[in-house]
Amino acid sequence: MSVEVITIILVLITFAVYTGIGWWSRVRDTSNFYVAGQGVPTVANGAAIAADWMSAASFISMAGLVAFLGYDGTIYLMGWTGGYVLLALLLAPYLRKFGKFTVPDFIGDRFYSSGARAVAAVATIFISLTYISGQMRGVGIVFSRYLQVDIVVGVLIGMAIVGFFALLGGMKGVTWTQAIQYFVIIIAFLIPAFAISFQLTGNPIPQLAITSSDIVDRLGQIQVDLGMTEYMAPFTDLSMINVFMVTLALMAGTAGLPHVIVRFYTVKSVRAARWSAVWAIIFIGLLYLTAPAVGAFAKYNLIDTIADKPIEEVQSIEWVSKWETTGLLQLDDVNGDGVVNFTGGEDNEVSIDGDIIVLSTPEVANLAPFIIALVAAGGLAAALSTASGLLITMTSAVSHDIYYRIFNKSASESQRLRVGRITLLIALAIAAYVGINPPGFAGEVVALAFGLGAASLFPVILLGIFDKRMNKEGAVAGIIAGLSFTLIMIGAILSPSIFGTEAPILDSFFGINAQGVGVVGMILNFIVSFIVSRMTPEPPKDIQELIENVRAPEIDE
């Protein structure tokens, strides 16, 4: 059977499992819809967190970013892993002790203000919409290549599947689906990694192979010979300030991501939240410790396959011709010499979308069709698992935090569920649109979402836990200042279409790119929050006592 047929079969099997779980875990109350009834076992929750965390950006884009950026690409490894540790140790136990449904729930009650709840909900929606566009792009790419359908059709199919189990099962269905998806993701990532590692170095363990062999040195020399920068040379694609700022934005943004934080509300206790974090770090580490090797192996194989080869010969390779039809790989014999010039200069004749590196690597390495199909299924699982969590997060922000907690506090259980499901359908439609029209490739878009999280929610959550003097005026002013500044800067630097211009208004913000500018928004948020809170009345005594209690979570429950 062909790769496409095997892929269709494997994808149909996994999708049947996902939808079956959605039907099995269908819910009829808001507690199960929003936080899975707070009864998810720690290991399952850890796997769900890992799947939610390892989005299309981690599975599809991260190794591609490392492959093309080399040393500079490690910012994504450092930022995302370091940020999760920051979240797990610094914030998660305290938020679980607070015991609410959502991040806006915490902010609204901690700052005794519907206004604070509303701006936190708006920030949640902006973050989630930005994040989900990267996931839907990943879905579209996988379907476009392996199922031979248009990217638009691929996105719509993916959204239909996500919508089914999210509508039926809410957070309960999404959590159990994500627990299964994690194992699809990690198996799909590790098996080809082991195979390619053994093929190139004779060592099947990628982490050992990349350190004990000369593969990175050879890759570096090949790139220099072709006119590219040396693979491990630092600060070639990103300046030192951008390496620092993007890493910090990813770390702080992680601790401000609503769809990740809500995972710590789905377990029974503070102790369970801590153990969920431990299991999640173990599960996440399996992929993140493998991605650098996959990136280097993929880049080496890619260059070795097409660089300085006759263009007709390269275009006759099956995987090249099929990826060319997607528009994500393009070969153009600009100088007419009939040879593929794969360089880092103006004479480069190869255009490769970074999001295809992981997906195409098994084909480039001539691995078995089943492994190629497995990677496609893994890419879909990664994108859909995170998309489902984001949909529930957006839904809860509107239906729970805005509709129920602000506008209709007497709403019945059935009314709240109905509003939640209607909101989810609207969010699905918007997510499909941004997935079809994303502002960049998956990893880049997701990095923007982290910047928004760092600039809006992280400072207020941190100060809300550790600063008793922080009040509602400071929280609202800080979120508005940080979020507004970052949105404007991202639009000016990266997305000129927002302002109706033909080119970006700014090349950077004092040397800081769009992925790192969230740190500036975060600092602005901290400053505004601190100053405004000191210029206005202190929080009520009962709120200060509540924070004292939250800061001392029980060890055993």
C-alpha positions in Angstrom: 0.0 0.0 0.0 1.0 3.6 -0.6 2.0 6.0 2.1 -1.2 8.0 1.5 -3.4 4.9 2.0 -1.6 3.8 5.1 -1.9 7.3 6.5 -5.6 7.5 5.8 -6.1 4.2 7.6 -4.0 5.2 10.6 -5.6 8.6 10.9 -9.1 7.1 10.6 -8.3 4.6 13.4 -6.9 7.4 15.7 -9.8 9.7 14.9 -12.3 6.9 15.7 -10.6 6.4 19.1 -10.7 10.2 19.8 -14.4 10.5 18.9 -15.2 7.3 20.9 -13.6 8.8 24.0 -15.6 12.0 23.3 -18.9 10.0 23.3 -17.9 7.9 26.3 -17.1 11.0 28.4 -20.0 13.2 27.3 -21.0 15.6 30.1 -24.2 17.2 31.5 -22.9 19.6 34.1 -20.5 22.6 34.1 -18.0 21.1 36.5 -17.2 18.2 34.1 -17.4 20.6 31.1 -14.9 23.1 32.4 -12.6 21.1 34.8 -13.4 17.4 34.2 -15.1 17.2 37.6 -11.7 17.7 39.2 -11.3 13.9 39.2 -8.6 13.1 36.7 -5.8 10.7 37.9 -2.4 12.3 38.2 -0.6 10.2 35.5 -3.5 10.7 33.0 -3.5 14.4 33.8 0.3 14.5 33.3 -0.1 12.9 29.9 -2.9 15.3 29.0 -0.8 18.3 30.1 2.1 17.0 28.0 -0.2 16.6 24.9 -1.7 20.0 25.5 1.8 21.4 25.9 3.4 19.6 22.9 1.4 21.3 20.3 2.0 21.5 16.6 4.8 23.9 17.4 6.6 21.3 19.5 6.0 18.3 17.2 6.0 19.9 13.8 7.9 23.1 14.1 10.5 22.9 16.9 12.9 20.5 15.3 12.5 22.6 12.1 13.3 25.7 14.0 16.4 24.0 15.4 17.3 22.7 11.9 17.2 26.1 10.3 18.3 28.3 13.2 20.9 25.9 14.6 22.3 27.3 17.9 19.7 30.2 17.9 16.9 27.7 17.6 17.6 26.4 21.1 15.8 29.4 22.5 12.6 27.4 22.0 13.9 24.5 23.9 15.1 26.7 26.8 12.1 28.9 26.8 9.4 26.3 26.7 10.9 23.8 29.1 12.1 26.4 31.5 8.8 28.1 31.4 7.0 24.9 32.3 9.2 24.4 35.3 8.5 28.0 36.4 4.8 27.4 36.1 4.9 24.0 37.9 6.9 25.2 40.8 6.0 28.8 41.2 2.3 29.1 40.3 0.4 25.8 39.8 0.1 24.6 43.5 -1.2 28.0 44.6 -3.7 28.3 41.8 -5.0 24.8 42.5 -5.3 25.8 46.2 -7.5 28.7 45.1 -9.8 26.1 43.6 -11.5 27.9 40.7 -12.4 26.9 37.1 -10.3 29.3 35.1 -7.6 31.9 35.1 -10.1 34.8 34.8 -11.9 33.1 37.8 -8.8 33.4 39.9 -8.2 37.0 38.8 -11.8 38.0 39.2 -12.1 36.6 42.7 -8.6 37.6 43.8 -9.1 41.1 42.7 -12.7 41.2 43.8 -13.7 42.8 40.5 -15.9 42.0 37.5 -13.7 44.4 35.5 -10.6 42.4 36.3 -12.4 39.2 35.4 -13.5 40.7 32.1 -10.1 42.0 31.0 -8.5 38.7 32.0 -11.1 36.9 29.9 -10.4 39.1 26.9 -6.7 38.5 27.3 -7.4 34.7 27.4 -9.3 34.9 24.1 -6.5 36.9 22.4 -3.9 34.4 23.6 -6.0 31.4 22.6 -6.9 32.6 19.2 -3.3 33.4 18.4 -2.2 30.0 19.7 -4.8 28.0 17.9 -4.0 29.5 14.5 -0.6 27.7 14.6 -2.3 24.4 15.5 -4.8 24.6 12.6 -1.9 25.4 10.2 -0.3 22.2 11.3 -3.5 20.2 10.7 -3.8 21.8 7.2 -0.2 20.9 6.3 -0.6 17.3 7.3 -3.9 16.8 5.5 -2.6 18.7 2.4 0.4 16.4 2.0 -0.8 13.0 3.1 -4.5 13.0 2.3 -4.0 15.0 -0.9 -6.6 17.6 -0.1 -6.5 21.4 0.0 -5.2 23.0 3.2 -8.6 24.7 3.7 -10.4 21.3 3.5 -7.8 19.8 5.9 -8.4 22.6 8.5 -12.2 22.1 8.3 -11.9 18.3 8.8 -9.7 18.8 11.8 -12.0 21.3 13.3 -15.0 19.0 12.9 -13.2 16.3 14.8 -12.1 18.6 17.6 -15.6 20.1 17.8 -17.2 16.7 18.1 -15.5 15.5 21.3 -15.1 19.0 22.8 -18.9 19.7 22.4 -19.8 16.4 23.8 -17.3 15.9 26.6 -16.0 19.3 27.4 -12.9 19.3 29.5 -13.5 15.7 30.6 -13.6 14.5 27.0 -10.7 16.7 26.0 -8.6 15.5 28.9 -9.0 11.8 28.3 -8.6 12.3 24.5 -5.3 14.2 25.2 -4.0 11.5 27.4 -4.3 9.0 24.5 -3.0 11.6 22.0 0.2 12.0 24.1 1.1 8.4 23.5 0.4 8.8 19.7 2.6 11.9 19.7 5.6 10.5 21.5 5.6 7.1 19.7 5.3 9.0 16.3 8.2 11.2 17.3 10.6 8.7 18.9 10.4 5.8 16.4 11.6 7.7 13.4 14.1 9.5 15.6 15.6 6.2 16.6 15.6 4.9 13.1 17.3 8.0 11.6 19.8 8.1 14.4 20.8 4.5 13.7 20.9 5.1 10.0 23.2 8.1 10.1 25.5 7.2 13.1 25.0 3.5 13.9 23.7 4.5 17.4 19.9 4.2 17.8 19.7 6.6 20.8 19.5 10.2 19.3 20.8 12.0 22.4 23.9 9.9 22.6 24.4 9.8 18.8 24.5 13.6 18.4 27.1 14.0 21.1 29.3 11.0 20.4 29.4 11.3 16.6 30.7 13.9 14.3 27.4 14.5 12.6 27.0 18.1 13.8 30.6 19.0 12.8 30.0 17.5 9.3 26.7 19.4 9.0 28.5 22.6 10.0 31.2 22.1 7.4 28.7 21.3 4.7 26.8 24.5 5.4 29.9 26.6 5.3 30.9 25.0 2.0 27.5 25.8 0.6 27.7 29.5 1.7 25.5 29.2 4.8 26.5 30.1 8.3 28.1 27.4 10.4 25.4 25.3 12.0 26.3 25.9 15.7 27.5 29.5 15.3 25.6 31.7 17.8 23.7 34.8 17.1 23.6 34.5 13.3 19.8 34.5 12.7 19.0 36.2 16.0 20.9 38.9 17.8 22.0 38.3 21.4 19.2 40.6 22.7 16.6 38.7 20.7 17.9 35.3 22.0 17.5 36.6 25.6 14.1 38.3 25.0 12.4 35.5 23.1 13.6 33.0 25.6 12.3 35.0 28.5 9.0 35.7 26.6 8.5 32.0 26.1 9.3 31.2 29.8 7.0 33.9 31.3 4.4 33.3 28.6 4.3 29.6 29.6 3.3 30.6 33.1 0.6 32.8 31.8 -1.1 30.4 29.3 -4.7 29.8 30.4 -5.1 26.5 28.7 -2.1 25.0 30.5 -2.9 26.5 33.9 -6.5 25.1 33.8 -5.0 21.6 33.7 -4.0 22.0 37.4 -7.7 22.5 38.2 -8.7 19.1 36.8 -7.2 17.0 39.7 -8.5 16.4 43.2 -5.9 18.2 45.3 -2.8 20.4 45.5 -0.7 17.3 46.0 -2.2 15.8 42.8 -1.5 19.0 41.0 2.2 18.7 42.0 2.4 15.1 40.9 0.7 15.9 37.6 3.4 18.5 37.0 6.1 15.9 37.7 4.6 13.4 35.3 4.2 16.1 32.7 7.8 17.1 32.9 8.9 13.5 32.4 6.5 13.1 29.4 7.5 16.4 27.9 11.2 15.7 28.4 11.0 12.6 26.2 10.3 14.8 23.1 12.2 17.9 24.0 15.5 16.0 24.7 15.1 14.3 21.3 14.2 17.3 19.1 17.7 18.8 18.8 19.0 15.6 17.4 16.1 15.3 15.0 16.7 18.8 13.8 20.3 18.2 13.0 19.7 14.8 11.4 16.9 16.2 9.3 19.0 19.2 8.1 21.9 16.9 7.2 19.7 14.4 5.3 17.9 17.3 3.5 21.1 18.9 2.3 22.7 15.6 1.3 19.7 14.7 -0.7 19.1 17.8 -2.8 22.1 20.2 -2.6 24.2 20.4 -5.8 22.2 17.7 -7.5 20.6 18.0 -11.0 17.3 19.7 -10.6 15.4 17.3 -12.8 16.8 14.4 -10.8 15.7 16.0 -7.5 12.2 16.8 -8.8 11.8 13.2 -9.8 12.1 12.1 -6.2 8.7 11.1 -5.0 8.7 13.0 -1.7 10.0 16.2 -3.4 7.3 16.2 -6.1 4.5 15.6 -3.5 5.7 18.3 -1.2 6.1 20.7 -4.2 2.4 20.2 -4.9 1.6 21.7 -1.4 3.6 24.8 -2.2 5.6 24.3 1.0 8.7 23.2 -0.9 9.8 25.0 -4.0 12.8 24.5 -6.4 13.6 27.3 -8.8 16.6 27.1 -11.2 17.2 30.8 -11.1 20.6 30.8 -12.8 19.7 28.1 -15.4 22.6 25.8 -14.6 20.3 22.8 -14.0 21.8 22.3 -10.6 20.0 22.8 -7.2 21.9 25.6 -5.4 21.1 25.3 -1.7 22.9 28.2 -0.2 22.4 31.0 2.3 22.8 33.8 -0.2 20.8 35.5 -2.9 21.5 32.6 -5.4 19.6 30.1 -3.2 17.2 28.1 -5.3 15.4 26.1 -2.5 12.5 27.4 -0.5 11.5 25.2 2.4 8.7 25.9 4.9 10.1 25.1 8.4 6.9 23.3 9.3 7.6 20.4 6.9 11.0 19.3 8.4 9.7 16.7 10.9 6.9 15.6 8.6 9.2 15.0 5.6 12.2 13.6 7.4 11.0 9.9 7.4 10.5 10.2 3.6 13.8 11.9 3.0 15.5 9.0 5.0 13.5 6.4 3.1 11.9 4.9 6.2 9.1 2.4 6.0 5.7 3.8 4.8 4.1 2.9 8.2 6.6 5.1 10.0 5.8 8.0 7.6 2.1 7.5 8.2 2.8 7.3 12.0 4.5 10.7 11.9 1.5 12.2 10.1 -0.9 10.8 12.8 1.4 12.2 15.5 1.4 15.6 13.9 -2.4 15.6 13.8 -2.6 14.4 17.4 -0.2 17.2 18.5 -2.2 19.9 16.8 -5.7 18.6 17.7 -4.9 18.0 21.3 -3.8 21.6 21.9 -6.6 23.0 19.7 -9.2 21.2 21.8 -7.7 22.6 25.0 -7.7 26.1 23.6 -11.3 25.8 22.5 -12.4 24.9 26.0 -10.4 27.7 27.4 -12.0 30.3 25.1 -15.4 28.8 25.7 -15.0 29.0 29.5 -13.8 32.6 29.2 -16.9 33.7 27.5 -19.6 31.4 28.9 -18.4 31.0 32.5 -16.3 34.1 33.2 -18.3 36.7 31.2 -21.8 35.3 30.8 -22.3 33.6 34.1 -20.0 35.4 36.5 -20.7 38.9 35.2 -24.0 39.1 33.3 -26.3 36.3 34.5 -25.3 35.0 37.9 -28.6 33.2 38.3 -28.1 31.1 35.1 -29.1 27.5 35.5 -26.7 24.6 34.8 -28.4 23.8 31.4 -28.3 27.5 30.4 -24.6 27.7 31.1 -23.9 24.5 29.2 -25.9 25.7 26.2 -24.1 29.1 26.1 -20.8 27.2 26.5 -21.5 25.0 23.5 -22.8 27.9 21.4 -19.6 29.8 22.2 -17.5 26.7 21.3 -19.1 26.6 17.9 -18.3 30.3 17.3 -14.8 29.7 18.5 -14.5 26.8 16.1 -15.4 29.0 13.2 -13.0 31.7 14.2 -10.2 29.1 14.8 -10.8 27.7 11.3 -10.5 31.1 9.8 -7.2 31.9 11.5 -5.9 28.5 10.8 -6.5 29.0 7.1 -5.1 32.5 7.2 -2.2 32.4 9.8 0.2 35.2 10.3 3.2 32.9 10.0 4.4 29.3 10.5 3.3 27.3 13.5 6.3 27.8 15.8 6.4 31.5 15.0 2.7 32.1 15.6 2.8 30.1 18.9 5.7 32.2 20.1 3.5 35.3 19.6 0.9 33.7 21.8 3.5 33.2 24.5 4.5 36.9 24.3 0.8 37.9 24.8 0.6 35.6 27.8 3.8 37.0 29.3 2.6 40.6 28.8 -1.0 40.2 30.1 -1.7 37.4 32.5 1.7 36.3 34.0 2.5 39.5 36.0 -1.0 39.7 37.4 -1.1 36.1 38.5 2.4 36.3 40.0 1.6 39.5 41.9 -1.9 38.2 42.8 -0.2 35.4 44.7 2.9 37.0 46.2 1.9 40.7 46.7 -1.0 41.2 49.2 -1.0 44.9 48.4 -1.9 44.3 44.7 -5.4 45.5 44.1 -8.1 45.5 41.4 -7.1 48.9 40.0 -3.5 47.7 39.5 -4.5 44.4 38.0 -6.9 46.0 35.4 -4.4 48.7 34.5 -1.5 46.3 34.2 -3.3 43.8 31.9 -4.6 46.6 29.7 -1.2 48.3 29.4 0.8 45.1 28.8 -1.7 43.5 26.3 -2.4 46.7 24.4 1.3 47.5 24.0 2.2 44.0 22.9 -0.7 43.7 20.4 0.3 47.0 18.8 4.0 46.1 18.6 3.3 42.7 17.1 1.1 44.2 14.5 3.6 47.0 13.7 6.6 44.6 13.5 5.1 41.4 12.0 1.6 41.9 10.6 1.3 45.1 8.5 -2.1 44.0 7.2 -3.5 44.9 10.7 -2.8 48.5 9.9 -3.5 48.3 6.2 0.1 48.9 5.1 2.2 47.0 2.5 5.2 46.6 4.8 5.9 46.4 8.6 5.8 49.8 10.2 8.8 48.9 12.4 11.7 46.5 11.7 11.9 45.9 15.4 11.4 47.6 18.8 14.9 48.8 19.7 16.3 45.6 18.2 13.7 43.3 19.7 11.6 41.2 17.3 7.9 40.4 17.4 8.4 37.1 19.3 10.4 38.9 22.1 8.5 42.1 22.4 6.1 40.5 24.9 8.9 40.9 27.5 8.7 44.7 27.2 4.9 44.4 27.6 5.4 42.2 30.7 7.8 44.8 32.3 5.3 47.5 31.5 2.5 45.4 33.1 4.6 45.0 36.2 5.4 48.7 36.5 1.9 49.9 35.9 0.4 47.3 38.2 2.8 48.1 41.0 2.4 51.9 40.7 -1.4 52.0 40.3 -1.9 49.6 43.2 0.2 51.8 45.5 -1.7 54.9 44.5 -5.1 53.3 45.2 -6.8 51.7 48.3 -5.4 48.4 49.5 -7.4 45.2 49.0 -10.0 44.3 51.7 -8.7 42.4 54.7 -10.5 39.2 53.8 -8.8 39.2 50.4 -5.4 39.6 52.1 -6.2 36.8 54.5 -7.2 34.6 51.5 -3.9 35.2 49.8 -2.1 34.3 53.1 -4.0 31.0 53.0 -3.3 30.4 49.3 0.4 30.9 49.8 0.5 28.0 52.2 -0.8 25.0 50.2 -1.3 21.8 52.1 1.4 19.1 51.7 -1.0 16.2 52.1 -4.7 16.1 51.3 
